[in-house]
């Protein structure tokens, strides 16, 4: 692993840093299908995974790709895929299977413009809501959003840690600009990286329940081939994995999927803030838009305007508690996003009249610039 991760300064692409983060996290299987603007992740892992004893497979499509990833994870290997909007849409049914079967895996979604084939080489954040609501049924999603090359590395590792800890799919919600830009970065030594692996059973095989109901809502997970017998299905199932029609078992199963996330929000949610100590205006943005916001805030501060940045590193679950608290101190919050307005609905939901909420959207394939954000601040203030 030391050949992958060292501390000297290097020029890295966001997609490449994501792939390096995956290897550092212990990923040893990638199943995917090429799609702009995520393909560099697959290309890099195709070269590097065999060097660390891992496996790379290009499947016939995205449906098969996520199926292969789920199978590899069930067999005990940390597994991932990478895609963009159209491929993410194709994966949704099997992502739902992974939620129901509680299979750890990571899906990197490097966003481009849509709907349909849309804008393959242009930037967008229009899949933000799809990352939360993409598959059907009651479930709780985790999605993380990096804004720099170093964050691509760090949040990919964090995605695997959360996935393994809570036995759930986790989405890394990147965008074309973050995936393709290059920055000088120093990556940590492997010894400095915190790695979490799934909890293994400690009971003898005859006592084992693959989906046991327990007070912390996460069941130990045996791998296929370790001598533990269990059934896996996308049907609602009992603690042994067999389909059930009993209302109390159905309720327990769906409560488990919810509670393992909602009871651990403080562990899962991470928000980065800058200049918020005295701010009466805040810009709420993630991904590449947070970078523009950072520059706009410097411009505003030079004009003695008290503006700060709220950058959710965890997009889903939405940081309700943090936002409810921070909105109390603000006169104005500007939600800047590369879509027609998706996260502004969440901000309004938690705002409940505390302060003024304004949106700044762009969806013509170009970036929101620092000037645009600065002018919006002046216009609204």
C-alpha positions as CSV (number, residue, x, y, z in Angstrom):
1,X,0.0,0.0,0.0
2,X,2.9,2.4,0.6
3,X,3.5,2.5,-3.1
4,X,0.1,4.0,-3.5
5,X,0.1,6.5,-0.6
6,X,3.0,8.7,0.4
7,X,3.5,12.1,2.0
8,X,5.4,13.9,-0.8
9,X,3.4,16.6,-2.6
10,X,1.9,15.3,-5.8
11,X,-0.3,16.7,-8.6
12,X,-3.4,14.5,-8.5
13,X,-6.8,14.5,-10.3
14,X,-9.9,14.3,-8.1
15,X,-11.0,11.0,-9.7
16,X,-7.5,9.6,-9.1
17,X,-7.5,10.7,-5.5
18,X,-10.8,9.0,-5.1
19,X,-9.3,5.7,-6.4
20,X,-6.3,6.1,-4.2
21,X,-8.6,6.7,-1.2
22,X,-10.5,3.5,-2.1
23,X,-7.3,1.4,-2.1
24,X,-6.1,3.0,1.2
25,X,-9.5,2.1,2.7
26,X,-8.9,-1.6,1.7
27,X,-11.0,-1.9,-1.5
28,X,-10.1,-5.0,-3.4
29,X,-12.9,-5.3,-5.9
30,X,-14.2,-2.8,-8.5
31,X,-17.1,-3.7,-10.8
32,X,-18.0,-1.0,-13.2
33,X,-18.8,0.3,-16.7
34,X,-17.1,3.3,-18.3
35,X,-19.1,6.6,-18.3
36,X,-17.9,10.2,-18.5
37,X,-16.9,11.9,-16.2
38,X,-16.1,9.0,-13.8
39,X,-14.1,6.7,-16.1
40,X,-10.7,7.7,-14.7
41,X,-11.6,6.0,-11.5
42,X,-12.1,2.7,-13.3
43,X,-9.0,3.2,-15.4
44,X,-6.8,3.9,-12.4
45,X,-8.2,0.9,-10.4
46,X,-7.9,-1.4,-13.4
47,X,-4.1,-0.7,-13.2
48,X,-3.7,-0.6,-9.5
49,X,-6.0,-3.2,-7.9
50,X,-4.0,-6.2,-9.3
51,X,-0.9,-4.8,-7.7
52,X,-2.5,-5.1,-4.2
53,X,-4.2,-8.5,-4.8
54,X,-7.5,-7.0,-5.9
55,X,-9.8,-7.6,-8.8
56,X,-11.2,-5.3,-11.4
57,X,-14.0,-6.3,-13.8
58,X,-15.7,-4.3,-16.5
59,X,-19.2,-5.6,-16.7
60,X,-21.6,-5.4,-19.6
61,X,-23.6,-2.5,-18.1
62,X,-24.2,-0.7,-14.9
63,X,-27.0,-3.1,-13.7
64,X,-24.5,-5.9,-13.8
65,X,-21.8,-3.7,-12.3
66,X,-23.6,-3.0,-9.0
67,X,-24.8,-6.6,-8.8
68,X,-21.1,-7.8,-9.0
69,X,-20.2,-5.3,-6.3
70,X,-22.9,-6.6,-4.0
71,X,-21.8,-10.2,-4.6
72,X,-18.1,-9.4,-3.9
73,X,-19.1,-7.6,-0.7
74,X,-21.2,-10.5,0.5
75,X,-18.2,-12.7,-0.1
76,X,-16.2,-10.5,2.3
77,X,-14.4,-8.1,0.1
78,X,-14.6,-4.3,0.3
79,X,-16.2,-3.3,-3.0
80,X,-17.1,-0.3,-5.0
81,X,-18.3,1.1,-8.4
82,X,-18.1,4.5,-10.0
83,X,-20.6,6.0,-12.4
84,X,-22.5,9.2,-13.5
85,X,-26.2,10.1,-13.9
86,X,-27.5,7.6,-16.5
87,X,-25.5,4.7,-15.0
88,X,-26.6,5.7,-11.5
89,X,-30.2,5.5,-12.7
90,X,-29.7,2.0,-14.0
91,X,-28.2,0.9,-10.6
92,X,-31.1,2.1,-8.5
93,X,-33.0,-1.2,-8.2
94,X,-29.9,-3.1,-7.1
95,X,-28.9,-0.2,-4.7
96,X,-32.3,-0.8,-3.1
97,X,-31.4,-4.5,-2.8
98,X,-28.2,-3.5,-1.0
99,X,-30.2,-1.4,1.4
100,X,-32.6,-4.2,2.1
101,X,-29.9,-6.9,2.3
102,X,-27.7,-4.6,4.4
103,X,-24.6,-5.0,2.1
104,X,-21.8,-2.6,2.6
105,X,-20.6,-1.0,-0.7
106,X,-19.7,2.4,-2.1
107,X,-21.1,4.0,-5.2
108,X,-19.1,7.0,-6.5
109,X,-21.4,9.3,-8.6
110,X,-19.5,11.9,-10.6
111,X,-22.4,14.2,-11.6
112,X,-22.9,15.6,-15.1
113,X,-25.9,17.4,-16.7
114,X,-29.1,15.6,-17.3
115,X,-31.8,14.4,-17.7
116,X,-31.1,11.4,-20.1
117,X,-27.7,11.6,-21.9
118,X,-27.7,15.3,-21.1
119,X,-24.3,16.9,-20.9
120,X,-21.6,14.1,-20.6
121,X,-18.6,16.4,-20.3
122,X,-20.3,19.3,-18.4
123,X,-20.8,20.0,-14.7
124,X,-24.0,19.7,-12.7
125,X,-25.3,18.9,-9.2
126,X,-28.7,17.8,-10.4
127,X,-28.4,14.3,-9.0
128,X,-28.4,15.6,-5.4
129,X,-32.0,14.5,-4.7
130,X,-31.5,11.2,-6.7
131,X,-28.7,10.3,-4.2
132,X,-31.4,10.5,-1.4
133,X,-34.5,9.2,-3.1
134,X,-33.3,7.3,-6.1
135,X,-34.6,3.8,-5.2
136,X,-38.1,3.0,-4.0
137,X,-39.3,2.2,-0.5
138,X,-38.4,3.4,3.0
139,X,-34.7,3.6,3.5
140,X,-32.1,6.1,4.8
141,X,-29.3,7.2,2.5
142,X,-25.8,8.4,3.3
143,X,-24.1,10.6,0.7
144,X,-20.9,12.6,1.0
145,X,-19.8,15.5,-1.1
146,X,-16.1,16.4,-1.6
147,X,-15.0,19.8,-3.0
148,X,-11.3,19.3,-3.4
149,X,-8.8,16.7,-4.5
150,X,-7.8,16.0,-0.9
151,X,-11.5,15.7,0.1
152,X,-12.0,13.1,-2.7
153,X,-9.3,11.0,-1.0
154,X,-10.5,11.6,2.6
155,X,-14.3,11.2,1.9
156,X,-13.9,8.1,-0.1
157,X,-12.2,6.5,2.9
158,X,-14.9,7.9,5.2
159,X,-17.6,6.5,2.8
160,X,-16.1,3.0,3.2
161,X,-15.8,3.4,7.0
162,X,-19.5,4.4,7.3
163,X,-20.6,1.7,4.9
164,X,-18.8,-1.0,6.8
165,X,-19.8,0.3,10.2
166,X,-23.5,0.5,9.4
167,X,-23.8,-2.3,6.8
168,X,-25.2,0.0,4.1
169,X,-24.5,1.4,0.7
170,X,-22.8,4.9,0.8
171,X,-22.7,7.3,-2.1
172,X,-19.8,9.7,-2.8
173,X,-21.5,12.6,-4.6
174,X,-18.8,14.3,-6.7
175,X,-19.2,16.4,-9.8
176,X,-17.4,16.7,-13.1
177,X,-15.2,19.6,-12.0
178,X,-14.1,18.1,-8.8
179,X,-13.5,14.7,-10.5
180,X,-11.4,16.2,-13.3
181,X,-9.5,19.1,-11.7
182,X,-5.9,18.7,-10.5
183,X,-4.4,20.0,-7.3
184,X,-1.2,19.6,-5.4
185,X,-1.8,17.4,-2.4
186,X,0.1,15.5,0.3
187,X,-1.7,12.3,1.2
188,X,-1.3,10.7,4.7
189,X,0.8,7.7,5.5
190,X,-1.3,4.5,5.8
191,X,-0.5,4.4,9.5
192,X,-2.3,7.7,9.9
193,X,-5.5,6.6,8.2
194,X,-8.4,5.3,10.4
195,X,-9.9,2.2,8.8
196,X,-13.2,0.6,10.0
197,X,-14.1,-3.0,9.0
198,X,-17.4,-4.7,9.3
199,X,-18.3,-6.4,12.6
200,X,-17.9,-10.2,12.4
201,X,-20.0,-12.7,14.4
202,X,-18.6,-14.1,17.6
203,X,-21.3,-16.8,18.1
204,X,-21.1,-20.3,16.8
205,X,-22.7,-20.9,13.3
206,X,-25.8,-22.6,14.8
207,X,-26.6,-19.4,16.7
208,X,-26.0,-17.0,13.9
209,X,-28.7,-14.6,12.6
210,X,-27.4,-12.6,9.7
211,X,-30.0,-9.9,10.2
212,X,-30.3,-10.1,14.0
213,X,-32.4,-7.4,15.7
214,X,-30.2,-5.8,18.5
215,X,-30.1,-2.5,20.5
216,X,-27.6,-0.8,18.1
217,X,-29.4,-1.9,14.9
218,X,-26.3,-3.2,13.1
219,X,-25.9,-7.0,12.9
220,X,-22.5,-8.7,12.7
221,X,-21.8,-9.9,9.2
222,X,-20.3,-13.3,8.2
223,X,-19.0,-13.7,4.7
224,X,-20.2,-16.5,2.3
225,X,-17.8,-19.4,2.7
226,X,-16.9,-18.9,6.3
227,X,-19.2,-21.7,7.6
228,X,-22.2,-19.6,8.6
229,X,-25.5,-20.3,6.9
230,X,-27.8,-17.5,5.9
231,X,-30.2,-16.5,3.2
232,X,-30.1,-13.2,1.3
233,X,-33.1,-11.8,-0.5
234,X,-34.5,-8.4,-1.6
235,X,-37.8,-9.5,0.0
236,X,-38.6,-8.2,3.4
237,X,-37.1,-10.9,5.7
238,X,-36.8,-12.2,9.2
239,X,-33.5,-12.2,11.2
240,X,-32.3,-15.3,9.3
241,X,-32.9,-13.7,5.9
242,X,-36.0,-15.7,4.9
243,X,-39.0,-13.8,3.5
244,X,-41.6,-12.9,6.1
245,X,-45.3,-11.8,6.0
246,X,-45.5,-11.2,9.7
247,X,-46.4,-7.5,10.4
248,X,-44.2,-7.3,13.5
249,X,-41.1,-8.7,11.7
250,X,-41.7,-6.4,8.7
251,X,-41.9,-3.4,11.0
252,X,-38.8,-4.4,12.9
253,X,-36.8,-4.8,9.7
254,X,-37.8,-1.4,8.3
255,X,-37.3,0.3,11.7
256,X,-33.8,-1.3,11.8
257,X,-32.9,0.2,8.4
258,X,-34.1,3.6,9.7
259,X,-32.7,3.6,13.2
260,X,-29.2,2.5,12.4
261,X,-28.8,5.8,10.6
262,X,-31.1,8.2,12.6
263,X,-29.7,7.0,16.0
264,X,-26.1,7.8,14.8
265,X,-26.5,11.2,13.1
266,X,-23.8,12.8,15.2
267,X,-21.3,10.1,13.9
268,X,-22.4,10.3,10.3
269,X,-23.0,14.1,9.7
270,X,-20.0,16.3,9.1
271,X,-20.3,20.0,8.2
272,X,-17.3,22.3,7.4
273,X,-17.8,26.0,8.2
274,X,-15.6,29.1,7.6
275,X,-16.0,32.6,9.1
276,X,-19.2,31.6,10.8
277,X,-18.3,32.9,14.3
278,X,-19.6,36.4,13.5
279,X,-21.5,35.8,10.3
280,X,-25.0,37.3,9.7
281,X,-25.0,36.0,6.1
282,X,-24.0,32.5,5.1
283,X,-23.5,30.7,1.8
284,X,-24.7,27.1,1.8
285,X,-22.9,25.1,-0.9
286,X,-21.1,21.8,-1.5
287,X,-18.7,20.4,-4.2
288,X,-17.2,22.9,-6.6
289,X,-19.7,25.6,-5.7
290,X,-18.2,25.7,-2.2
291,X,-14.9,26.6,-3.8
292,X,-16.5,29.6,-5.5
293,X,-18.3,30.5,-2.3
294,X,-15.0,30.6,-0.4
295,X,-13.6,33.2,-2.8
296,X,-16.8,35.2,-2.8
297,X,-16.7,35.3,1.0
298,X,-13.1,36.7,0.9
299,X,-14.4,39.4,-1.5
300,X,-17.3,40.2,0.9
301,X,-15.0,40.3,4.0
302,X,-12.8,42.9,2.3
303,X,-15.9,45.0,2.0
304,X,-16.5,44.5,5.8
305,X,-19.5,42.2,5.2
306,X,-19.9,39.4,7.7
307,X,-20.3,36.5,5.4
308,X,-19.5,32.8,6.2
309,X,-19.5,29.4,4.5
310,X,-21.5,26.3,5.4
311,X,-20.2,23.4,3.4
312,X,-22.0,20.1,4.2
313,X,-19.5,17.2,3.7
314,X,-22.4,14.9,4.5
315,X,-25.2,15.8,2.1
316,X,-27.5,13.0,3.3
317,X,-28.7,12.7,6.0
318,X,-29.2,16.4,5.8
319,X,-27.7,18.3,8.8
320,X,-31.0,19.3,10.4
321,X,-29.8,19.9,13.9
322,X,-26.8,21.9,12.9
323,X,-28.8,24.0,10.5
324,X,-31.6,24.7,13.0
325,X,-29.0,26.0,15.4
326,X,-27.0,28.1,12.9
327,X,-30.0,29.7,11.1
328,X,-30.9,31.4,14.4
329,X,-27.9,33.7,14.1
330,X,-28.3,34.6,10.4
331,X,-30.2,37.4,8.7
332,X,-29.8,35.7,5.3
333,X,-28.7,32.4,3.9
334,X,-27.9,31.9,0.2
335,X,-28.2,28.4,-1.1
336,X,-25.9,28.1,-4.2
337,X,-26.2,25.0,-6.4
338,X,-25.7,23.8,-9.9
339,X,-29.3,22.7,-10.5
340,X,-32.8,24.3,-10.5
341,X,-32.9,24.3,-6.8
342,X,-32.8,21.0,-4.8
343,X,-31.1,21.6,-1.4
344,X,-32.9,24.9,-1.0
345,X,-36.0,22.9,-0.2
346,X,-34.2,21.2,2.6
347,X,-32.9,24.5,4.0
348,X,-36.5,25.9,3.9
349,X,-37.8,22.8,5.6
350,X,-35.5,23.3,8.6
351,X,-35.7,27.1,8.5
352,X,-39.3,27.5,9.4
353,X,-39.2,31.3,9.1
354,X,-36.1,31.8,11.2
355,X,-34.3,33.8,8.5
356,X,-34.4,34.8,4.8
357,X,-33.5,32.0,2.4
358,X,-32.5,32.8,-1.1
359,X,-31.4,30.6,-3.9
360,X,-28.6,31.0,-6.5
361,X,-28.9,28.4,-9.2
362,X,-27.1,27.7,-12.5
363,X,-27.8,24.8,-14.8
364,X,-26.5,26.0,-18.2
365,X,-23.4,23.7,-17.9
366,X,-21.1,26.4,-16.6
367,X,-19.8,27.0,-13.1
368,X,-21.2,29.4,-10.5
369,X,-18.5,32.1,-10.2
370,X,-17.3,33.9,-7.1
371,X,-18.5,37.2,-8.8
372,X,-22.0,35.8,-9.1
373,X,-22.1,34.8,-5.5
374,X,-20.7,38.1,-4.4
375,X,-23.2,40.1,-6.5
376,X,-26.0,38.0,-5.0
377,X,-24.8,38.8,-1.5
378,X,-24.8,42.6,-2.3
379,X,-28.2,42.4,-4.0
380,X,-29.9,40.6,-1.1
381,X,-28.1,42.4,1.7
